[in-house]
């Protein structure tokens, strides 16, 4: 074909999980050789996967068999970004706005139901993660309702990490940050995607760089223990120099986690279906990722989790970087499938692991908020399987 893919023959989502399993089978040296000479993976990418695997192993080895994470889905955003393919609704329309109060009510009911299942089966909650969408699209009162429902129903005494994605700076207010802090949320995301205002306009974000930096400073002042920032390599109209500035600025601000994504051209995103805008070339994306690797390494960050997406430019990867001791445990345990995940909310997926992870069973919630609300009783019937699974594999 005239080129050598950096990930060689690998097409799977989890190269770090693959090399970790191989290390356990044959040792590090043979695992590296297997990646380089059997899968034909580029040596730098093999080294990246190995580095991630070693960081993950430390977290995985501490995980109890009866532990689980709770995932909370809030599938609403202020607007839809041009590259987005998630099942998330813009609350800019009246029809979507009307769904939110009843969605929150049903979500609290599902939290109560799921907590009972966790208690019945002797499970211990280790991390909580709110994703979306943008959870901070909810009002202060709605956030407080869901946070209170979790506190009232789950035993949080062993919970080490509580994350809420506040990804869109235009959804963040001082009141919302205070209510998160009051409920012991200790990790949030504030995602610039880029520190170039023109690129932000191009992708449909309703905030600018100044607002991102303002909300980040506010969150630091309020005292959140860990703050993540997402950046995307390959956004339309972005340049290498602009991306370089974004990486440098995130480092300069001192974000505890910096996740560097590669733009994925998903079929259902407006970037693909409508805009048909030119994106950055794959050659430039490779240059961007190489720069982020070098800059973050030199600044004292290390890669701790990674995954790959279909249709990513250049078939490249997404990598989570962090300062020492700031790893997001949920990201590792969810991505590498080493822990039960009990999920609530539209579009979420519960994952149940048999002993020694010989089997993974998934329970899929209904995707769309209106379907989640209208078929809620049927959803709870599906989730009765949680008890059936533990009776079958653990009794």
Secondary structure, DSSP 4 states (H G I P E B T S, - for coil): --S--TTTT--SS-HHHHHHHHHHHH-HHHHHHHHHHTS---HHHHHHHHHHHHHHHHHHTT--TTEEEEEEEE-EESS--TT--SS-EETTSHHHHHHHHHHHHHHHHHHHHHHHHHHHTT-EEEEEEEEES-GGGS-HHHHHHHHHHHHHHS--TT--EEEEE---GGG--HHHHHHHHHTT--EEE---B-S-HHHHHHHT-S--HHHHHHHHHHHHHHT-SEEEEEEEET-TT--HHHHHHHHHHHHHHT-SEEEEEEPB--TTSHIIIII-PPPPPHHHHHHHHHHHHHHHHHTT-EEEEEEE-TTBGGG-EEEEEE-TT---HHHHHHHTT-SEEEEESTT-EEEEE-GGGS-EEEEEPPSSHHHHHHTHHHHHHHHTHHHHHHHHHH-
